[in-house]
Amino acid sequence: ITPFLRITIVLHFLRQALGTQSTPSNQGLIGLGLFLTVMIMQPVASEMYSKGWEPLERGEMTSKEAFDAGTKPLKGFLVKYVREKDVRLFLEISQTPPPTKPADLGLAILIPAYILSELKTSFQIGAILFLPFLVIDLVVASITLSIGMVQLPPVMLSAPFKILLFVLVDGWNLVVGSLVKSFSPI
């Protein structure tokens, strides 16, 4: 129920597109994903804390009221990034009547719908990331085959070109910046 899924899948696709099997390492990608997730979710978590936990601690609310108040910011976040089609799917599966407004959706519907939405979005971003690197692979493969270099795997020649392209366009900045901006509050 955080951007972690989208971030890690996109970073994995990026690593595969670059053709680097283990660089950056899984630990590096997961670490980057965790830090970006914390940065994105910090305002939501702070609001959840101030609206739910603090009043509960002061004795101003019951635990149920605190839970309801504390999950409102999370629900707002999930509603903002969930696809309507995925919500409909889980409403049908659970045989729940559709609510009058999106804010009335329960977490039992929102959470799986959000996860499906994130999977689709991350695969779309991953496919788009793959395209320029696929073109480089195809060009290098065509050139090596046309000059008769059948023994040399085209991947060995295309990998440096893909990494060079990624570095020249400041790829990390573009990818990470785009991922974080895709969750901006604006």
Secondary structure in CASP SS format (residue, H / E / C, confidence):
PFRMAT SS
TARGET T0000
AUTHOR 0000-0000-0000
METHOD secondary structure of the structure
MODEL  1
I C 1.00
T C 1.00
P C 1.00
F H 1.00
L H 1.00
R H 1.00
I H 1.00
T H 1.00
I H 1.00
V H 1.00
L H 1.00
H H 1.00
F H 1.00
L H 1.00
R H 1.00
Q H 1.00
A H 1.00
L H 1.00
G C 1.00
T C 1.00
Q C 1.00
S C 1.00
T C 1.00
P C 1.00
S C 1.00
N H 1.00
Q H 1.00
G H 1.00
L H 1.00
I H 1.00
G H 1.00
L H 1.00
G H 1.00
L H 1.00
F H 1.00
L H 1.00
T H 1.00
V H 1.00
M H 1.00
I H 1.00
M H 1.00
Q H 1.00
P H 1.00
V H 1.00
A H 1.00
S H 1.00
E H 1.00
M H 1.00
Y H 1.00
S H 1.00
K H 1.00
G H 1.00
W H 1.00
E H 1.00
P H 1.00
L H 1.00
E H 1.00
R C 1.00
G C 1.00
E C 1.00
M C 1.00
T C 1.00
S H 1.00
K H 1.00
E H 1.00
A H 1.00
F H 1.00
D H 1.00
A H 1.00
G H 1.00
T H 1.00
K H 1.00
P H 1.00
L H 1.00
K H 1.00
G H 1.00
F H 1.00
L H 1.00
V H 1.00
K H 1.00
Y H 1.00
V C 1.00
R C 1.00
E H 1.00
K H 1.00
D H 1.00
V H 1.00
R H 1.00
L H 1.00
F H 1.00
L H 1.00
E H 1.00
I H 1.00
S H 1.00
Q C 1.00
T C 1.00
P C 1.00
P C 1.00
P C 1.00
T C 1.00
K C 1.00
P H 1.00
A H 1.00
D H 1.00
L C 1.00
G C 1.00
L H 1.00
A H 1.00
I H 1.00
L H 1.00
I H 1.00
P H 1.00
A H 1.00
Y H 1.00
I H 1.00
L H 1.00
S H 1.00
E H 1.00
L H 1.00
K H 1.00
T H 1.00
S H 1.00
F H 1.00
Q H 1.00
I H 1.00
G H 1.00
A H 1.00
I H 1.00
L H 1.00
F H 1.00
L H 1.00
P H 1.00
F H 1.00
L H 1.00
V H 1.00
I H 1.00
D H 1.00
L H 1.00
V H 1.00
V H 1.00
A H 1.00
S H 1.00
I H 1.00
T H 1.00
L H 1.00
S H 1.00
I C 1.00
G C 1.00
M C 1.00
V C 1.00
Q C 1.00
L C 1.00
P C 1.00
P H 1.00
V H 1.00
M H 1.00
L H 1.00
S H 1.00
A H 1.00
P H 1.00
F H 1.00
K H 1.00
I H 1.00
L H 1.00
L H 1.00
F H 1.00
V H 1.00
L H 1.00
V C 1.00
D C 1.00
G H 1.00
W H 1.00
N H 1.00
L H 1.00
V H 1.00
V H 1.00
G H 1.00
S H 1.00
L H 1.00
V H 1.00
K H 1.00
S C 1.00
F C 1.00
S C 1.00
P C 1.00
I C 1.00
END
